Amino acid sequence: MTENPQSMFSDGAAYERLMGRWSKKAGEQFLDWLAAGKGLSWLDVGCGNGAFTEEIVSRCAPASVSGIDPSEGQIAYARTRPGTRMAEFHVGDSQALPFSDGSYDAATMALVIAFVPDPAKGVAELARVLRPGGTAAAYMWDLPAMGVPLGPIYKALRDMDMPGPQPPSAEFSRREAMEALWRGAGLDEVETTVIRVPVSFDNFEDFWQSNTLPAGPHAKFVHAMPEAAREELRRRLKDSLPTAADGRIAYESVANAVTGRKRR
Ligand SMILES: C[S@@+](CC[C@H](N)C(=O)[O-])C[C@H]1O[C@@H](n2cnc3c(N)ncnc32)[C@H](O)[C@@H]1O
C-alpha cells in the first residue's frame, strides 16, 4: 500500500463513500420522525465534521445551532462547510458540556452514543442544557445487531474470530438500552423508533472498494490484516452477501432512535 493512512482518514470523499451517504439518509429519517418545530435553538453533540448539523440547518429552519465535538480536526472541517455558516462550533465532551442549564430547545446526538464512555452522564448533560419542555434525541446504528452499513464485514470478521475495534458503549445502541438511558435521565414522553436505510452496491468490487477505504477504524483494521486473512474475508463475504443475478448487492442497515422531553 502506498497511501498514507493519516491522509486517507481525513479524506472527505472516502468517508462519504464509506459512511457519509448512508448516515445522511438515516439523519433525514430521524429528523422527519422528530418533526421538531421551526425557529428552535439546537445543540448537536458529537457533531463531528458537521454533516448532521448541516441537515438541521437545511431541514429545521433553526433560530440558532451549536455543534460540539472533542475532535479539533473535525470541528475545523465543520467550520468550513457552506451549509453550516449560521452554526457556531465548540471543542468539548458530551459528558461535561460547557453550556448553562436551560440553554437549548433541542439537543441531539447523531451516531454518537456508542462512542461516549459514560452514556448516562452524556444524556444527563443533554437534559441539563435543555429548557423545560425541550427535546433530547439520538440515533445510532444498532451495533450488536450488525446494523451498521459495514455490518457484513463486522459479521464476517467476528466469524473469523478477528473482531475489529469496538466503540466503548456499543451496547447502548440497542433500542431498549437507549430507552432506559432516556428514562434514567428523568426525561418524559420517551419514544423510540427503528430507522431502516437501504444500502446497495453495483457489484462485489464496488462493495469491497467502498467498505475498505481506510476512512474509519474497521476499514483500517481490514487494511492492516495479513494478506491471507484478507483473502479469507473476501471469500466469506462473496459467499454470504445478498447478491442479485446481475451482481448487485443490496441489504438494509438499521439504526435505533430515541426522543424525550425535559419536564416542564
Ligand atoms: C460517527 S461520528 C458522528 C458524527 C456526526 N454526528 C454525524 O452524524 O456525522 C461520532 C462522533 O462522536 C464524537 N465523539 C466521540 N466521543 C465523544 C464524546 N465523549 N463526546 C462527544 N462526542 C464524542 C467523535 O469525535 C465523532 O465526531
The ligand as a Tripos MOL2 file, in Angstrom:
@<TRIPOS>MOLECULE
LIG
   27    29     1     0     0
SMALL
NO_CHARGES

@<TRIPOS>ATOM
      1 C1        -19.6850    8.5490   13.8000 C.3       1 LIG1
      2 S1        -19.2240   10.1720   14.2340 S.3       1 LIG1
      3 C2        -20.7520   11.0570   14.0210 C.3       1 LIG1
      4 C3        -20.5380   12.4990   13.6510 C.3       1 LIG1
      5 C4        -21.7880   13.3090   13.3140 C.3       1 LIG1
      6 N1        -22.6910   13.4250   14.4350 N.3       1 LIG1
      7 C5        -22.5250   12.7460   12.1190 C.2       1 LIG1
      8 O1        -23.6830   12.3270   12.2600 O.co2     1 LIG1
      9 O2        -21.9470   12.7370   11.0200 O.co2     1 LIG1
     10 C6        -19.0640   10.0640   16.0150 C.3       1 LIG1
     11 C7        -18.5950   11.3650   16.6560 C.3       1 LIG1
     12 O3        -18.6500   11.2300   18.0940 O.3       1 LIG1
     13 C8        -17.6120   12.0170   18.6140 C.3       1 LIG1
     14 N2        -17.3690   11.6530   19.9990 N.ar      1 LIG1
     15 C9        -16.6290   10.6270   20.4700 C.ar      1 LIG1
     16 N3        -16.6070   10.6540   21.8240 N.ar      1 LIG1
     17 C10       -17.3620   11.7030   22.2090 C.ar      1 LIG1
     18 C11       -17.7120   12.2700   23.4600 C.ar      1 LIG1
     19 N4        -17.2750   11.7390   24.6060 N.pl3     1 LIG1
     20 N5        -18.4930   13.3740   23.4710 N.ar      1 LIG1
     21 C12       -18.9370   13.9080   22.3150 C.ar      1 LIG1
     22 N6        -18.6360   13.4250   21.0970 N.ar      1 LIG1
     23 C13       -17.8560   12.3400   21.0440 C.ar      1 LIG1
     24 C14       -16.4580   11.7430   17.6650 C.3       1 LIG1
     25 O4        -15.4410   12.7200   17.7720 O.3       1 LIG1
     26 C15       -17.1600   11.7430   16.3210 C.3       1 LIG1
     27 O5        -17.1430   13.0120   15.7170 O.3       1 LIG1
@<TRIPOS>BOND
     1     1     2 1
     2     2     3 1
     3     2    10 1
     4     3     4 1
     5     4     5 1
     6     5     6 1
     7     5     7 1
     8     7     8 2
     9     7     9 1
    10    10    11 1
    11    11    12 1
    12    11    26 1
    13    12    13 1
    14    13    14 1
    15    13    24 1
    16    14    15 ar
    17    14    23 ar
    18    15    16 ar
    19    16    17 ar
    20    17    18 ar
    21    17    23 ar
    22    18    19 1
    23    18    20 ar
    24    20    21 ar
    25    21    22 ar
    26    22    23 ar
    27    24    25 1
    28    24    26 1
    29    26    27 1
@<TRIPOS>SUBSTRUCTURE
     1 LIG1         1 GROUP 0 **** ****
